[in-house]
Amino acid sequence: MKWFLIFWAGPIVFLGGWYWLSYYDMSFGIFMLSRQVHDLTFELYGKALGIPPETIPPLVARAIAVDSLVVFAILAFRKRKSIIAWWKTRQALNSSPSDLASKDSLSSAP
């Protein structure tokens, strides 16, 4: 499971880092991090997909969000027993019967 998370988060961090550095033209002397490569990359993808280049980053962000939800759903499914036990323990601590029937919570209406 650890490797699954590494292989999921690694490309996302790499893509996010490249996008952020190239968007703000923080190249540090590396051509791949320049704004020129950033614009060229999205222009090529835009032409290949037949859509305007400025619509690609939101599409990628949505795809990452959906993939993340799928990954976290898989994790939750694998850990469902411990999550259910934690939830039951938490609910039992929050709603004890003595708190519900205290003298302070009862009405004093005639």
C-alpha positions as protocol buffer text, in pm:
chain_id: "A"
residue {
  index: 1
  type: MET
  ca { x: 0 y: 0 z: 0 }
}
residue {
  index: 2
  type: LYS
  ca { x: 292 y: 229 z: 72 }
}
residue {
  index: 3
  type: TRP
  ca { x: 424 y: 186 z: -281 }
}
residue {
  index: 4
  type: PHE
  ca { x: 78 y: 246 z: -422 }
}
residue {
  index: 5
  type: LEU
  ca { x: 67 y: 583 z: -246 }
}
residue {
  index: 6
  type: ILE
  ca { x: 420 y: 668 z: -356 }
}
residue {
  index: 7
  type: PHE
  ca { x: 346 y: 588 z: -719 }
}
residue {
  index: 8
  type: TRP
  ca { x: 25 y: 791 z: -696 }
}
residue {
  index: 9
  type: ALA
  ca { x: 167 y: 1098 z: -519 }
}
residue {
  index: 10
  type: GLY
  ca { x: 504 y: 1107 z: -698 }
}
residue {
  index: 11
  type: PRO
  ca { x: 376 y: 1208 z: -1042 }
}
residue {
  index: 12
  type: ILE
  ca { x: 129 y: 1454 z: -889 }
}
residue {
  index: 13
  type: VAL
  ca { x: 404 y: 1627 z: -692 }
}
residue {
  index: 14
  type: PHE
  ca { x: 634 y: 1625 z: -995 }
}
residue {
  index: 15
  type: LEU
  ca { x: 366 y: 1770 z: -1224 }
}
residue {
  index: 16
  type: GLY
  ca { x: 256 y: 2026 z: -966 }
}
residue {
  index: 17
  type: GLY
  ca { x: 614 y: 2135 z: -904 }
}
residue {
  index: 18
  type: TRP
  ca { x: 690 y: 2167 z: -1273 }
}
residue {
  index: 19
  type: TYR
  ca { x: 367 y: 2356 z: -1340 }
}
residue {
  index: 20
  type: TRP
  ca { x: 419 y: 2601 z: -1053 }
}
residue {
  index: 21
  type: LEU
  ca { x: 787 y: 2668 z: -1128 }
}
residue {
  index: 22
  type: SER
  ca { x: 735 y: 2704 z: -1503 }
}
residue {
  index: 23
  type: TYR
  ca { x: 420 y: 2914 z: -1465 }
}
residue {
  index: 24
  type: TYR
  ca { x: 609 y: 3168 z: -1256 }
}
residue {
  index: 25
  type: ASP
  ca { x: 923 y: 3129 z: -1474 }
}
residue {
  index: 26
  type: MET
  ca { x: 1144 y: 3018 z: -1186 }
}
residue {
  index: 27
  type: SER
  ca { x: 1380 y: 2826 z: -1413 }
}
residue {
  index: 28
  type: PHE
  ca { x: 1703 y: 2836 z: -1206 }
}
residue {
  index: 29
  type: GLY
  ca { x: 1885 y: 2808 z: -1539 }
}
residue {
  index: 30
  type: ILE
  ca { x: 1701 y: 2488 z: -1636 }
}
residue {
  index: 31
  type: PHE
  ca { x: 1528 y: 2519 z: -1972 }
}
residue {
  index: 32
  type: MET
  ca { x: 1248 y: 2275 z: -1881 }
}
residue {
  index: 33
  type: LEU
  ca { x: 1134 y: 2508 z: -1602 }
}
residue {
  index: 34
  type: SER
  ca { x: 1108 y: 2817 z: -1823 }
}
residue {
  index: 35
  type: ARG
  ca { x: 783 y: 2985 z: -1915 }
}
residue {
  index: 36
  type: GLN
  ca { x: 865 y: 2929 z: -2281 }
}
residue {
  index: 37
  type: VAL
  ca { x: 851 y: 2550 z: -2235 }
}
residue {
  index: 38
  type: HIS
  ca { x: 537 y: 2587 z: -2024 }
}
residue {
  index: 39
  type: ASP
  ca { x: 354 y: 2774 z: -2300 }
}
residue {
  index: 40
  type: LEU
  ca { x: 487 y: 2541 z: -2571 }
}
residue {
  index: 41
  type: THR
  ca { x: 378 y: 2232 z: -2376 }
}
residue {
  index: 42
  type: PHE
  ca { x: 22 y: 2350 z: -2333 }
}
residue {
  index: 43
  type: GLU
  ca { x: 9 y: 2474 z: -2692 }
}
residue {
  index: 44
  type: LEU
  ca { x: 110 y: 2129 z: -2818 }
}
residue {
  index: 45
  type: TYR
  ca { x: -141 y: 1953 z: -2593 }
}
residue {
  index: 46
  type: GLY
  ca { x: -409 y: 2200 z: -2698 }
}
residue {
  index: 47
  type: LYS
  ca { x: -347 y: 2133 z: -3067 }
}
residue {
  index: 48
  type: ALA
  ca { x: -337 y: 1757 z: -3011 }
}
residue {
  index: 49
  type: LEU
  ca { x: -664 y: 1760 z: -2818 }
}
residue {
  index: 50
  type: GLY
  ca { x: -830 y: 2027 z: -3029 }
}
residue {
  index: 51
  type: ILE
  ca { x: -906 y: 2255 z: -2733 }
}
residue {
  index: 52
  type: PRO
  ca { x: -771 y: 2594 z: -2624 }
}
residue {
  index: 53
  type: PRO
  ca { x: -448 y: 2561 z: -2421 }
}
residue {
  index: 54
  type: GLU
  ca { x: -583 y: 2764 z: -2128 }
}
residue {
  index: 55
  type: THR
  ca { x: -853 y: 2503 z: -2062 }
}
residue {
  index: 56
  type: ILE
  ca { x: -604 y: 2221 z: -2002 }
}
residue {
  index: 57
  type: PRO
  ca { x: -484 y: 2307 z: -1645 }
}
residue {
  index: 58
  type: PRO
  ca { x: -838 y: 2303 z: -1497 }
}
residue {
  index: 59
  type: LEU
  ca { x: -906 y: 1971 z: -1671 }
}
residue {
  index: 60
  type: VAL
  ca { x: -587 y: 1824 z: -1525 }
}
residue {
  index: 61
  type: ALA
  ca { x: -676 y: 1958 z: -1180 }
}
residue {
  index: 62
  type: ARG
  ca { x: -1020 y: 1794 z: -1200 }
}
residue {
  index: 63
  type: ALA
  ca { x: -864 y: 1466 z: -1312 }
}
residue {
  index: 64
  type: ILE
  ca { x: -622 y: 1477 z: -1018 }
}
residue {
  index: 65
  type: ALA
  ca { x: -911 y: 1548 z: -780 }
}
residue {
  index: 66
  type: VAL
  ca { x: -1115 y: 1253 z: -912 }
}
residue {
  index: 67
  type: ASP
  ca { x: -812 y: 1023 z: -901 }
}
residue {
  index: 68
  type: SER
  ca { x: -743 y: 1135 z: -545 }
}
residue {
  index: 69
  type: LEU
  ca { x: -1100 y: 1057 z: -443 }
}
residue {
  index: 70
  type: VAL
  ca { x: -1067 y: 710 z: -593 }
}
residue {
  index: 71
  type: VAL
  ca { x: -736 y: 650 z: -412 }
}
residue {
  index: 72
  type: PHE
  ca { x: -879 y: 766 z: -78 }
}
residue {
  index: 73
  type: ALA
  ca { x: -1190 y: 553 z: -133 }
}
residue {
  index: 74
  type: ILE
  ca { x: -966 y: 249 z: -187 }
}
residue {
  index: 75
  type: LEU
  ca { x: -775 y: 335 z: 131 }
}
residue {
  index: 76
  type: ALA
  ca { x: -1096 y: 380 z: 328 }
}
residue {
  index: 77
  type: PHE
  ca { x: -1228 y: 49 z: 197 }
}
residue {
  index: 78
  type: ARG
  ca { x: -912 y: -130 z: 304 }
}
residue {
  index: 79
  type: LYS
  ca { x: -921 y: 32 z: 650 }
}
residue {
  index: 80
  type: ARG
  ca { x: -1298 y: 13 z: 694 }
}
residue {
  index: 81
  type: LYS
  ca { x: -1290 y: -205 z: 1007 }
}
residue {
  index: 82
  type: SER
  ca { x: -1062 y: 29 z: 1198 }
}
residue {
  index: 83
  type: ILE
  ca { x: -1258 y: 332 z: 1075 }
}
residue {
  index: 84
  type: ILE
  ca { x: -1589 y: 178 z: 1191 }
}
residue {
  index: 85
  type: ALA
  ca { x: -1438 y: 91 z: 1531 }
}
residue {
  index: 86
  type: TRP
  ca { x: -1303 y: 445 z: 1568 }
}
residue {
  index: 87
  type: TRP
  ca { x: -1643 y: 593 z: 1471 }
}
residue {
  index: 88
  type: LYS
  ca { x: -1834 y: 374 z: 1719 }
}
residue {
  index: 89
  type: THR
  ca { x: -1591 y: 464 z: 1998 }
}
residue {
  index: 90
  type: ARG
  ca { x: -1623 y: 833 z: 1915 }
}
residue {
  index: 91
  type: GLN
  ca { x: -2002 y: 819 z: 1906 }
}
residue {
  index: 92
  type: ALA
  ca { x: -2015 y: 629 z: 2236 }
}
residue {
  index: 93
  type: LEU
  ca { x: -1804 y: 896 z: 2405 }
}
residue {
  index: 94
  type: ASN
  ca { x: -2011 y: 1183 z: 2267 }
}
residue {
  index: 95
  type: SER
  ca { x: -2357 y: 1056 z: 2359 }
}
residue {
  index: 96
  type: SER
  ca { x: -2361 y: 901 z: 2702 }
}
residue {
  index: 97
  type: PRO
  ca { x: -2714 y: 848 z: 2848 }
}
residue {
  index: 98
  type: SER
  ca { x: -2632 y: 1038 z: 3169 }
}
residue {
  index: 99
  type: ASP
  ca { x: -2574 y: 1359 z: 2969 }
}
residue {
  index: 100
  type: LEU
  ca { x: -2911 y: 1334 z: 2798 }
}
residue {
  index: 101
  type: ALA
  ca { x: -3120 y: 1288 z: 3112 }
}
residue {
  index: 102
  type: SER
  ca { x: -2957 y: 1542 z: 3344 }
}
residue {
  index: 103
  type: LYS
  ca { x: -3166 y: 1773 z: 3562 }
}
residue {
  index: 104
  type: ASP
  ca { x: -3030 y: 2078 z: 3380 }
}
residue {
  index: 105
  type: SER
  ca { x: -3155 y: 1963 z: 3041 }
}
residue {
  index: 106
  type: LEU
  ca { x: -3510 y: 1890 z: 3157 }
}
residue {
  index: 107
  type: SER
  ca { x: -3780 y: 2152 z: 3123 }
}
residue {
  index: 108
  type: SER
  ca { x: -3929 y: 2307 z: 3435 }
}
residue {
  index: 109
  type: ALA
  ca { x: -4256 y: 2394 z: 3267 }
}
residue {
  index: 110
  type: PRO
  ca { x: -4576 y: 2301 z: 3455 }
}
